[in-house]
Amino acid sequence: TTLTSWHLMVTYCTLHVAYRLNFFENKPIDTKTVVLFGLLNGISIGLLNLSLGFNSIGFYQMTKLAIIPFTVLLETLFFNKKFSRKIKFALFLLLVGVGIASITDLQLNFVGSVLSLLAIATTCVGQILTNTIQKRLNVTSTQLLYQSAPFQAAILFVSGPFVDKYLTRLNVFSFHYSPIVVGFITLSCLIAVSVNFSTFLVIGKTSPVTYQVLGHLKTCLVLAFGYTLLHDPFTPRNVAGILIAVLGMLLYSYFCSVASKSKQGSNESTFLGKDRDTTPLLSQEKENHEAKKLDKHSPV
C-alpha cells in the first residue's frame, strides 16, 4: 500500500514535468469532485490490499471476478446502460474460464468478506466515475490523473504504513533498503507511470467493463507465461479455464464491435432522415421567395 503511494507520487511528478513542458493542457476541475474522486480511488486500493491480507488467494480472485457483474448492475440501474444478452453471455464465459483457471482454494471469514464487499463497491464506483467524469466534464485521462493523483497518493501515504504493518507485522520505514531494493522500487515507480496512465486512458476511451476484461486477459497471460517460462505446475483444468476465458473475451470483443457498428448506422440513418425531411421545406421556401420577386418586377 505504501509502495502504491510512491507510485502515484512519481506519476504526479512525471505528469507535472510533462505539463511544464507543454505536453498537455491542464483543464481546471471542480475541487470537491477531484478530492472525493481521488480519495475514493485511494480507499479502494487500500481495501483491495486488506482483502488480500485477510482472505485466501482464491477468495481474493473471486473478489476481482465479482467486479464485472457488480459494475454491470450499477451501470444498468443508475446510468440506464443496456447490455445485450450476447454480451452478458460472453462475460459469463469469461468469468467462468478465469475462475476455473485461477481459483484453487476458498477460505471464508467474516472480516475478509466484509472487506471484499467494500473493495468491490469502491472499485466499481471509482472506475465508473473515471469514465463518467472524463465524458461529462470533457477532460482527458491525463488531465484527470494529473489532478487526482496527489489525493490518491496522500491517503495511501498516510494509511499505507499502518495497513502494511498490520498485514506484515513489519514497519516499512525500518526496513533495510539495499541499493538493489531501491533500484527495483525505482523501476516499479517508472512502470507505474505508464500503468496508471493507461488505466485512465482505457477506462475513459472504452468502459469500466472493458477495462476489467483486459485485466482478466492479463491474468490468463500471467498463468500461460508462468507455465511456459518458469515451468509452473499446469493442469488440464488450467488449460480449459484459459481457453474458455479467451473464448469469452473474443465473443465480448465481437459483440461489442457489432453493437458499436449498429449504433453508428442508426445514428447515420437518423441524420439522413432528418436531412431528407428538411430539404423539401427549404427548397419550397426558396421557390416561394423567387415567386414573390417575380411578382414584384412583373408589369401591372
Order of alpha helices (4+ residues) and beta strands (2+ residues): alpha-alpha-alpha-alpha-alpha-alpha-alpha-alpha-alpha
